[in-house]
Amino acid sequence: MELSLCRPRDYRVKRGQTLEGIARAFRLPPRVLAAYNELKSDPQEGQVLRLPQETGDLYLVRGGESKRLLCGSEEKFREKNFTDLFYPGQVILL
């Protein structure tokens, strides 16, 4: 029997939480959580955030790698990471 964790669909922000802290707790890059919820700044206490259900591993991009190498295509990279930017040191979802 294989054990798998289920990510909730929604999350209510608690006092003092930041976008970065919440994203880290759910193993997401902060920009993905922000884009998915159309946030321009940190969420407010009590705000309900939608969490993307597509999961993946977090990865730190190294020099010489490409979107295609890591995600299969530029389109898949954009869908998963909500950005066209790609640079060494960037944390992405695979």
N, C-alpha and C positions, 0 to 999 in steps of 0.2 A: 504494500500500500504506500502510495506516494503522498507526502504532506505538502500542501501548497497554501500560501497565505492569500487571503482575499482583501483587496483594497476597498474601503468604503467608497460610495459614490459621492458623498458630501462630507464636509468637515466644518464644524463651527469653531471659529477663531476664539482662543482664550486670551485673557488679559496678558499683555506683554509679549505676545508672540509676534514674530516677524515672518515675512514671506520666506526668507532664507531658512529660518528654523523649521517652518512647516514643510517646505520643500524637502529639506534634508530628512525629516522624519518619515516622509513617504517615498524617499529615494527618487526624487525628481530634481532636475535642474530648476532653479528659481524662475528663469525666464519662461520655462514651459508652464509652470503653475500660473504665473502672471498672465501669459498670453491666453491660456485656456479660460481664465476668468476675467479677461480684459481689464486687468489692474494696471494703474499707472503709478501706484505707491503701495506701501505696506497696507494690508487689510486691517479693518477696525475690529475691535472686540465684539463678538457676537455675530459678525458677518459669516455667512455660509458660503464656503468655497466648493466648487465642483472639482472633483479629482479625476484626471484622465484614467480610463480603465486599461488602456494599452500600457503594458509594462515592458520593461527592458532593463538592461544593465547600464549603470552609469560608467562612463569611460572618459579618461583624460586624454585628449588628442595630443599626439606627438608629431614632431616635424616629419614631413614626407608622406603622411597619411592623407587619404582623400575621403570625401563623402561617399563615393562609390565603393571604395574598399571597405569602409566601416558599416555602411547601411544598405548597400546594394545598388542604390541609385540616388541621384540628387533629389528626386521627388520624395522618396521614402525618408530621406534625411530631413527635409523640410516639414513633412507631415508629423514626424516624431518630435522634432526639436523646435518647431515654430520659428525658424530663422533660416536665412540663407548664409549667414556668417559662419565661417569655419576657420579656425586658427589654432596653432599649438597652445596648449594650456587650457583650452576650452573644455568644460565638462558637458558631455552629450549623452543622450539615450541611444543605445544600440538597438 
